[in-house]
Amino acid sequence: MKSMKKLSNDKQAKTMKFFGKVHGINHDYYIVEAEVEGGEEGGEDQEGEKPADQEAKGTGVNKYTYFVSHDSLSEW
């Protein structure tokens, strides 16, 4: 829980919840779902313009951002 609170403060998330756990061969992976405002605005092509068909961050299919970690003490 403390790791999620730290992540929420670092990423300035509006909402955050534990999404699930994936059992892997070498590690188990913990997944957190968050609604994050602002942040990186990726998806630009080489001229520095966004494609016309790309949805804005925080809307549509880009509404949630997922963070993954294999240990609650490591970085998300």
PyRosetta script that sets phi, psi and omega in degrees:
from pyrosetta import init, pose_from_sequence

init()
pose = pose_from_sequence("MKSMKKLSNDKQAKTMKFFGKVHGINHDYYIVEAEVEGGEEGGEDQEGEKPADQEAKGTGVNKYTYFVSHDSLSEW")
pose.set_psi(1, -40.2)
pose.set_omega(1, 179.8)
pose.set_phi(2, -65.9)
pose.set_psi(2, -36.4)
pose.set_omega(2, 178.0)
pose.set_phi(3, -63.8)
pose.set_psi(3, -40.0)
pose.set_omega(3, 178.0)
pose.set_phi(4, -68.0)
pose.set_psi(4, -37.8)
pose.set_omega(4, 177.7)
pose.set_phi(5, -64.6)
pose.set_psi(5, -41.0)
pose.set_omega(5, 177.9)
pose.set_phi(6, -63.9)
pose.set_psi(6, -44.4)
pose.set_omega(6, 178.2)
pose.set_phi(7, -61.3)
pose.set_psi(7, -41.9)
pose.set_omega(7, 179.0)
pose.set_phi(8, -61.5)
pose.set_psi(8, -42.1)
pose.set_omega(8, 178.4)
pose.set_phi(9, -68.8)
pose.set_psi(9, -40.8)
pose.set_omega(9, -179.3)
pose.set_phi(10, -65.7)
pose.set_psi(10, -40.8)
pose.set_omega(10, -176.0)
pose.set_phi(11, -95.8)
pose.set_psi(11, -2.0)
pose.set_omega(11, -179.2)
pose.set_phi(12, 52.5)
pose.set_psi(12, 53.8)
pose.set_omega(12, -177.7)
pose.set_phi(13, -79.9)
pose.set_psi(13, 139.2)
pose.set_omega(13, 174.7)
pose.set_phi(14, -72.6)
pose.set_psi(14, -48.1)
pose.set_omega(14, 177.4)
pose.set_phi(15, -134.6)
pose.set_psi(15, 153.3)
pose.set_omega(15, 178.7)
pose.set_phi(16, -153.3)
pose.set_psi(16, 137.3)
pose.set_omega(16, 176.7)
pose.set_phi(17, -146.0)
pose.set_psi(17, 153.3)
pose.set_omega(17, 175.4)
pose.set_phi(18, -70.7)
pose.set_psi(18, 122.2)
pose.set_omega(18, -174.1)
pose.set_phi(19, -93.2)
pose.set_psi(19, -35.5)
pose.set_omega(19, 179.5)
pose.set_phi(20, 163.8)
pose.set_psi(20, -174.9)
pose.set_omega(20, -178.7)
pose.set_phi(21, -134.2)
pose.set_psi(21, 131.9)
pose.set_omega(21, 177.7)
pose.set_phi(22, -110.0)
pose.set_psi(22, 125.4)
pose.set_omega(22, 179.0)
pose.set_phi(23, -85.2)
pose.set_psi(23, 115.3)
pose.set_omega(23, 179.5)
pose.set_phi(24, -105.6)
pose.set_psi(24, 175.9)
pose.set_omega(24, 180.0)
pose.set_phi(25, -72.2)
pose.set_psi(25, -48.7)
pose.set_omega(25, -177.8)
pose.set_phi(26, -94.1)
pose.set_psi(26, -31.7)
pose.set_omega(26, -178.1)
pose.set_phi(27, -143.4)
pose.set_psi(27, 157.5)
pose.set_omega(27, 166.4)
pose.set_phi(28, -94.7)
pose.set_psi(28, 144.6)
pose.set_omega(28, -177.1)
pose.set_phi(29, -115.6)
pose.set_psi(29, 129.0)
pose.set_omega(29, 178.6)
pose.set_phi(30, -99.9)
pose.set_psi(30, 135.3)
pose.set_omega(30, -174.5)
pose.set_phi(31, -121.0)
pose.set_psi(31, 133.5)
pose.set_omega(31, 178.4)
pose.set_phi(32, -120.3)
pose.set_psi(32, 133.7)
pose.set_omega(32, 177.1)
pose.set_phi(33, -103.9)
pose.set_psi(33, 132.0)
pose.set_omega(33, -177.0)
pose.set_phi(34, -139.6)
pose.set_psi(34, 151.6)
pose.set_omega(34, 168.0)
pose.set_phi(35, -102.8)
pose.set_psi(35, 113.2)
pose.set_omega(35, -175.4)
pose.set_phi(36, -114.9)
pose.set_psi(36, 133.0)
pose.set_omega(36, 176.0)
pose.set_phi(37, -93.7)
pose.set_psi(37, 146.9)
pose.set_omega(37, 176.6)
pose.set_phi(38, 66.0)
pose.set_psi(38, -137.2)
pose.set_omega(38, 179.3)
pose.set_phi(39, 85.4)
pose.set_psi(39, -159.7)
pose.set_omega(39, -178.4)
pose.set_phi(40, -69.9)
pose.set_psi(40, 140.7)
pose.set_omega(40, 177.6)
pose.set_phi(41, -110.0)
pose.set_psi(41, 72.4)
pose.set_omega(41, -177.5)
pose.set_phi(42, -73.7)
pose.set_psi(42, -173.3)
pose.set_omega(42, 175.7)
pose.set_phi(43, 87.6)
pose.set_psi(43, 11.9)
pose.set_omega(43, 179.1)
pose.set_phi(44, -83.2)
pose.set_psi(44, 144.6)
pose.set_omega(44, 175.1)
pose.set_phi(45, -84.7)
pose.set_psi(45, -172.4)
pose.set_omega(45, -171.4)
pose.set_phi(46, -69.8)
pose.set_psi(46, -21.7)
pose.set_omega(46, 176.1)
pose.set_phi(47, -83.9)
pose.set_psi(47, -3.7)
pose.set_omega(47, 179.3)
pose.set_phi(48, 89.5)
pose.set_psi(48, 10.9)
pose.set_omega(48, 178.9)
pose.set_phi(49, -108.0)
pose.set_psi(49, 147.3)
pose.set_omega(49, 177.2)
pose.set_phi(50, -82.0)
pose.set_psi(50, 146.2)
pose.set_omega(50, 173.4)
pose.set_phi(51, -62.7)
pose.set_psi(51, 145.5)
pose.set_omega(51, -175.8)
pose.set_phi(52, -65.3)
pose.set_psi(52, -27.4)
pose.set_omega(52, -176.5)
pose.set_phi(53, -92.4)
pose.set_psi(53, 9.7)
pose.set_omega(53, -179.6)
pose.set_phi(54, -87.9)
pose.set_psi(54, 130.4)
pose.set_omega(54, 177.7)
pose.set_phi(55, -77.8)
pose.set_psi(55, 150.1)
pose.set_omega(55, 179.3)
pose.set_phi(56, -69.9)
pose.set_psi(56, 151.8)
pose.set_omega(56, 177.5)
pose.set_phi(57, -63.1)
pose.set_psi(57, 134.1)
pose.set_omega(57, 179.8)
pose.set_phi(58, 91.8)
pose.set_psi(58, 2.3)
pose.set_omega(58, 177.9)
pose.set_phi(59, -130.1)
pose.set_psi(59, 156.4)
pose.set_omega(59, 176.5)
pose.set_phi(60, 56.8)
pose.set_psi(60, -132.2)
pose.set_omega(60, -178.9)
pose.set_phi(61, -71.4)
pose.set_psi(61, -13.6)
pose.set_omega(61, 178.9)
pose.set_phi(62, -97.2)
pose.set_psi(62, 20.1)
pose.set_omega(62, -176.9)
pose.set_phi(63, -64.9)
pose.set_psi(63, -40.8)
pose.set_omega(63, -176.5)
pose.set_phi(64, -110.4)
pose.set_psi(64, 149.0)
pose.set_omega(64, 173.4)
pose.set_phi(65, -116.0)
pose.set_psi(65, 137.8)
pose.set_omega(65, -178.2)
pose.set_phi(66, -111.6)
pose.set_psi(66, 133.6)
pose.set_omega(66, 177.8)
pose.set_phi(67, -115.9)
pose.set_psi(67, 140.0)
pose.set_omega(67, -175.6)
pose.set_phi(68, -128.4)
pose.set_psi(68, 140.9)
pose.set_omega(68, 176.1)
pose.set_phi(69, -147.4)
pose.set_psi(69, 149.8)
pose.set_omega(69, 176.9)
pose.set_phi(70, -99.3)
pose.set_psi(70, -1.4)
pose.set_omega(70, -179.8)
pose.set_phi(71, -152.3)
pose.set_psi(71, 137.7)
pose.set_omega(71, -177.9)
pose.set_phi(72, -68.7)
pose.set_psi(72, -14.6)
pose.set_omega(72, 179.4)
pose.set_phi(73, -94.5)
pose.set_psi(73, -10.7)
pose.set_omega(73, -179.6)
pose.set_phi(74, -93.9)
pose.set_psi(74, 175.7)
pose.set_omega(74, -178.7)
pose.set_phi(75, -72.4)
pose.set_psi(75, 149.5)
pose.set_omega(75, 176.6)
pose.set_phi(76, -86.9)
pose.dump_pdb("model.pdb")
